[in-house]
Amino acid sequence: MHDTKFFIGIAQQQGCSPHTAQTVLESIIQQLHTRNIQGIDPMTTTLRPPSFYVYRTGGSGVSGDGKSGRPRLLLAFPSADAALAFAQRNRLGPTPRLLGMSIAQLLATLMQRATIEAILFADEPPETLLAGQLPSGLRIERTTLLEMLREE
């Protein structure tokens, strides 16, 4: 719940109403569920907003911290195992540091950091994925998210 309030607060800074922000967040969660990127809580049969795993870089927490100035794609994996398998396959360092983030936190990060052009909520990557290839998943562009938040 705290993450949702955080997302709504960041969206309000972008000129969005709380109702619209909540609707956009629920829509994205539903899209992730439809793609089977998100599970259903078996105890309550309700949508369960999962944590995703991203790589930590530098001192700022997540990649796309703006130091290089070039556009970034933030890869968000549904499990730590999937993130580590991707990192090993692509040789992203000897010990990649992972950070668990909620959907709301990831979307707030996308709004706040102009150097992140999109988030790719990755499906579990297949074993046949070659080094250098991105996994399939739901890609949300920063510009698309901001447009969604401006619609009322």
N, C-alpha and C positions, 0 to 999 in steps of 0.2 A: 504494500500500500504506500509506503514511503517513497518508493521509486516512481510510482504513478504520480504522486504529488510533485515530485521533483521534475518529471517530464512536463507536467501541466504548467508549472512555474516557468520553465524555460520557454515553453510555447507561448505563454502570456507575454514574455519579453519580446517575442516576435510579432506581437499584436493579435494573437489568437485568443478566442474565448475558451474558458475552461471546458465547456460542453463540447466544443469542436475538437479540442485536444484529446479529450477522453474518447470521443467517437473515432478519431484517427488511430489512436493507440489500439482500441478494440478491433478495428478493421485490420490492422497489420497483424495482430495476434491471430485473428481468424484466418488470414491468408497463410500464415505459417502453419496453422493447424490443418488447413486444406491441403497443403503440400506435404503433410506428414512430417514436418520438421519439428512439430510440437506434439506432445502426447496429451492424453486425457487422463486426469487423475482417476485411477480405478476406484478409489474410495468414495468419490463424490460424483463421478462422471461429468465433471466440469472441466473447462479449459484450464490448463495449468501453465502459467507463463514460466518457461524454463529459464535457467541461466545458460548463457552462451559463453564460450571461451575465446578470448582474443589474446594476441601476443602483446606483452609489455615491451616497451622500448624506452630508452633514455630514462628520464626521471618523471615524465608526465603521466604515466599510467598506461596509455594505449597508443598504438601507432597512429601517425597522422598528427603529431604534435606541432607541426608547422615549422620545424627547423629547416627543412630542405626547401620549402616553398613549392614543391611539385604536388600535384593532386594525388591523393591516396585512396586506396580501396581498403576498407576495414573488413577483414574476414572474421566472421563470427561462427564458431563451430558448436554444434549441439552437445558435444561431449569433449572432455579433456583428452580422451583416447584418440578421437578423430583429429583434434588439433595437433596432438603430438605426432601422429602418423603422418599428417601433412607436412609438419615441420621437418621430420626426419627424411621424408621423401625428397623434399626440396632443400635440404641442408641449410636450414635457417639458424645455424649455430649449434654448439655442443649441448647446451641445456636451455631450450626456449623457456622463457618465463610466461606463464599464463595468468590471466586475470578473468575471473568469473564476473559477468555482467548480465543484468536483466535486459529484456527488450526495451523497457522504458529508459534505462541508462544508456543503452546503445543509441537509441534515437535522439536522446538529449545531446549526446556527444556529437552526433552527426549535425545537429543544428548549431552547436557551439563552435565547431572547428571547421573553418572554411576550407582548409586544405584536404579534408576528407570529402571526396566527391560522392562516395556511395558506401553502403554496407552490403555485403553479401552474406546473408544468413544461409550458411552452407548446409546441404543435405549431408548425411554421412557419406564421406567420399568412398567410392568403390576402390577395391584393391587394384584395379587395372588403371587407375589414374596415374598418368606419367608425370615425372618431375616437370615443373613449369606450367602444368595445366591447372586451371582453377576448377574446384568442384562445382556441381550444379547447385542451384538454390534460388532463394528469393533475393533479388537485388533491388535495393531501394536507393534511388538517387537523392542527393541532398536537395536539389531543385524541386523534385517531385514531392518530397516530404513538405517542404516549405509551401508549395502550391496547395497541397491538401489541407494544410493548417490555415490557409487564408480563405478557403471556401467556407461560406456560412450560409 
